[in-house]
């Protein structure tokens, strides 16, 4: 038998034994589709980057009994993704926010600088109540670093801020269309419940704490009796193709009362940013669990 005839017989035998292997362009078989559906779903990452501007009001009696007010600017980052263990029900949220403010007192005779860096991680359970309406709630761990600097003071001109906390968080989102424009409204709230934070005693200098070593009582247990923080965030995403324009309002409240020192820092911010979703390559039949509506 010639070589050409041998090759022809081999091809015919393969076609008879494996009829599907020589047919290109056919749709995926039902068993294969079911197998793909059982695989881990694609969990795209929803992110948002924001620039924020507004007003800050700060009172810290360690530095001054007078309240200061001024301009506040901030950069924010948010990351949402469905959890790997129960993607339809649980998701994670990372938030990073950096604030910088320049303030003056009412008479204009003194000025104060403020800087805060906040990071939080939350795990939330979500429920779909209506078409387009989702509610979510869960726990959150938060870390805050920063400080206030009073340029008028010669003695004790600055105070550091550091806190860790565990608390509760909730989110509501609603998706609708106005004409051809998809919109997503979202409200988020976070409230620390317990934690720890740094605070010197009234009149205690940082030289006394860190050079002499008098550090007793500078770490305080935090709960609602001496520390109340509240974070509200309202936003709307205008979906323009694959990305969205985000407009919103953020309100931050940081309050402590310990060692005869009162601290009240309030922020009201207008939010402008972009948001979108990052996909990973996957087979067409693979299931997708998205948090970006």
C-alpha positions, -999 to 999 in steps of 0.1 A, spaced: 0 0 0 13 34 -10 20 61 15 -9 82 2 -34 54 6 -21 47 41 -26 83 51 -61 84 37 -71 52 56 -58 67 88 -79 99 84 -110 79 76 -105 58 107 -101 88 129 -132 103 115 -152 72 122 -138 67 157 -138 104 168 -163 122 146 -161 154 167 -124 159 164 -124 168 127 -154 192 129 -143 228 135 -165 256 144 -193 235 161 -208 248 193 -196 234 226 -215 202 236 -240 203 265 -218 181 288 -188 204 282 -210 235 288 -222 220 321 -186 213 331 -176 249 323 -205 262 344 -194 241 374 -159 257 373 -150 286 394 -168 317 379 -151 347 366 -150 374 393 -141 407 377 -126 435 398 -147 467 401 -125 497 408 -129 534 413 -104 562 415 -116 596 428 -105 631 434 -123 649 462 -125 685 474 -144 701 502 -142 716 537 -127 703 569 -134 715 604 -110 705 632 -110 709 670 -82 693 690 -78 707 726 -43 691 729 -32 718 704 -58 746 709 -93 752 723 -102 770 691 -118 753 661 -101 756 627 -118 754 592 -104 753 557 -100 736 524 -96 698 522 -85 677 492 -84 640 489 -76 610 467 -96 578 470 -94 543 457 -121 516 459 -119 479 449 -149 454 449 -148 417 440 -170 387 446 -156 363 472 -142 330 460 -161 307 484 -197 321 477 -194 346 449 -232 352 444 -236 360 481 -204 375 495 -179 401 483 -149 420 495 -143 458 496 -110 477 499 -110 514 505 -81 538 506 -85 575 512 -58 602 517 -69 637 530 -49 669 533 -63 701 547 -52 737 553 -72 756 579 -74 788 598 -92 799 630 -121 824 629 -99 855 635 -73 844 609 -45 847 634 -36 810 633 -33 782 608 -34 744 611 -25 716 587 -42 682 587 -33 649 570 -51 615 573 -46 582 555 -74 557 559 -75 520 548 -104 496 554 -112 460 544 -148 448 545 -165 415 539 -202 419 530 -232 396 524 -255 409 497 -292 404 489 -312 413 458 -345 427 469 -359 440 435 -347 441 400 -317 464 401 -319 469 439 -292 453 461 -285 455 498 -254 444 516 -240 443 551 -211 429 570 -180 436 591 -151 460 585 -115 464 597 -100 499 595 -67 516 600 -61 553 603 -28 572 604 -23 610 603 -18 641 624 -26 677 630 0 705 630 -7 739 645 17 764 631 10 789 658 22 767 687 59 768 698 54 741 724 36 709 714 28 721 679 17 687 665 -3 657 675 -2 623 659 -33 602 650 -33 564 648 -62 541 653 -74 505 644 -109 494 647 -135 467 639 -170 477 630 -201 474 609 -207 485 573 -237 485 549 -243 493 513 -273 498 491 -271 501 453 -298 507 426 -293 504 389 -317 520 364 -317 537 330 -326 572 321 -332 571 284 -302 552 270 -279 561 299 -274 534 326 -270 548 361 -260 532 394 -268 549 427 -249 537 457 -249 545 494 -223 533 519 -220 537 556 -193 525 580 -193 527 618 -164 514 639 -175 497 671 -143 486 690 -106 492 686 -76 510 699 -61 544 693 -32 566 703 -37 597 726 -12 615 748 -23 629 782 -34 665 784 -2 687 783 21 656 779 49 664 754 62 640 728 97 645 742 84 632 775 68 602 758 95 590 734 127 603 749 121 600 786 99 569 782 67 580 799 44 561 776 18 548 801 -18 553 790 -10 565 755 -28 535 739 -65 537 746 -93 511 742 -118 526 718 -156 522 719 -186 544 716 -180 558 751 -148 576 740 -146 573 702 -173 577 676 -164 577 639 -189 577 611 -184 575 573 -211 582 548 -206 579 510 -232 586 484 -224 583 447 -239 579 412 -221 562 383 -229 574 348 -220 544 326 -203 556 294 -193 525 276 -168 503 295 -161 530 321 -183 553 342 -181 588 355 -186 589 393 -201 619 411 -207 618 448 -206 632 483 -185 619 512 -189 628 549 -164 618 576 -166 623 613 -138 615 637 -143 622 674 -125 611 705 -128 621 742 -101 608 765 -75 622 789 -94 655 791 -87 660 753 -115 665 728 -109 659 692 -135 665 665 -126 664 628 -154 667 602 -151 665 564 -176 673 537 -163 663 503 -175 665 467 -164 634 447 -154 632 411 -139 601 396 -139 572 372 -150 536 378 -149 504 357 -144 467 357 -114 446 350 -120 412 334 -98 382 331 -97 361 299 -121 332 301 -140 307 279 -172 323 265 -194 298 284 -178 306 318 -201 321 344 -195 358 355 -203 372 389 -202 410 386 -205 437 412 -206 464 386 -242 469 373 
